[in-house]
Amino acid sequence: MHLQRKGLRLTGIVGSALLVALLVPSPALARQDPGGPIISVPVRVGPQCLLMRIGDQLVRCDSLTGAGTRAPMWVPEQN
């Protein structure tokens, strides 16, 4: 008799947990945010300068670039 009550109690707990799990609202479906309207922005294009090197430093438009890394030898050297 005691085992029947224990089994009945366990069935009630499991049934209640299952009922709560099924009735709780599920998370919203994931979807990509469409974003706002596409806006075209005019782009100012500066002077087109070639990448050159002076010694082992990279130079573009008379400005050092490359954050101090050594320029590879295949980059043409500026005269």
C-alpha positions as CSV (number, residue, x, y, z in Angstrom):
1,M,0.0,0.0,0.0
2,H,2.8,2.3,0.9
3,L,4.6,1.7,-2.4
4,Q,1.4,2.5,-4.3
5,R,1.1,5.9,-2.6
6,K,4.8,6.6,-3.4
7,G,4.3,5.7,-7.0
8,L,1.1,7.7,-7.2
9,R,2.9,10.7,-5.7
10,L,5.8,10.4,-8.1
11,T,3.4,10.2,-11.0
12,G,1.7,13.3,-9.8
13,I,4.9,15.2,-9.5
14,V,6.2,14.1,-12.9
15,G,2.8,14.9,-14.5
16,S,2.7,18.3,-12.9
17,A,6.2,19.1,-14.0
18,L,5.4,18.0,-17.5
19,L,2.2,20.1,-17.5
20,V,4.1,23.2,-16.3
21,A,6.8,22.7,-18.9
22,L,4.2,22.4,-21.7
23,L,2.2,25.4,-20.6
24,V,5.1,27.8,-20.1
25,P,5.4,30.1,-23.1
26,S,8.3,29.0,-25.3
27,P,11.0,31.6,-26.3
28,A,10.4,33.7,-29.3
29,L,11.6,32.3,-32.6
30,A,14.9,33.8,-33.7
31,R,14.9,35.8,-36.8
32,Q,17.3,38.3,-38.4
33,D,16.7,42.0,-37.8
34,P,15.7,43.5,-41.1
35,G,17.3,46.8,-40.1
36,G,16.4,50.2,-41.4
37,P,16.2,51.4,-45.0
38,I,19.4,51.3,-47.1
39,I,20.8,54.8,-47.4
40,S,23.4,55.7,-50.0
41,V,26.1,58.0,-48.6
42,P,28.4,59.8,-51.0
43,V,32.0,58.8,-50.4
44,R,34.9,61.2,-50.7
45,V,37.8,59.6,-52.4
46,G,41.1,61.0,-51.6
47,P,44.2,61.0,-53.7
48,Q,45.1,57.5,-54.9
49,C,48.6,56.8,-53.6
50,L,50.6,53.7,-54.2
51,L,52.0,51.7,-51.3
52,M,55.8,52.2,-51.3
53,R,58.6,51.7,-48.9
54,I,61.5,53.8,-47.7
55,G,64.2,51.4,-46.4
56,D,62.1,48.9,-44.4
57,Q,59.1,51.2,-43.6
58,L,55.8,51.3,-45.5
59,V,54.8,54.7,-46.9
60,R,51.6,55.8,-48.6
61,C,50.9,59.4,-49.5
62,D,54.0,60.6,-47.6
63,S,52.6,59.0,-44.5
64,L,54.2,56.2,-42.6
65,T,51.9,53.2,-42.3
66,G,52.3,49.6,-41.1
67,A,52.6,50.3,-37.4
68,G,56.3,49.9,-37.4
69,T,56.4,46.4,-39.0
70,R,59.1,45.8,-41.6
71,A,58.1,46.3,-45.2
72,P,58.6,43.2,-47.4
73,M,61.1,43.5,-50.2
74,W,58.5,43.0,-52.9
75,V,57.0,46.5,-52.2
76,P,58.7,49.0,-54.5
77,E,61.1,51.4,-52.9
78,Q,60.4,55.2,-53.1
79,N,63.1,57.3,-54.7
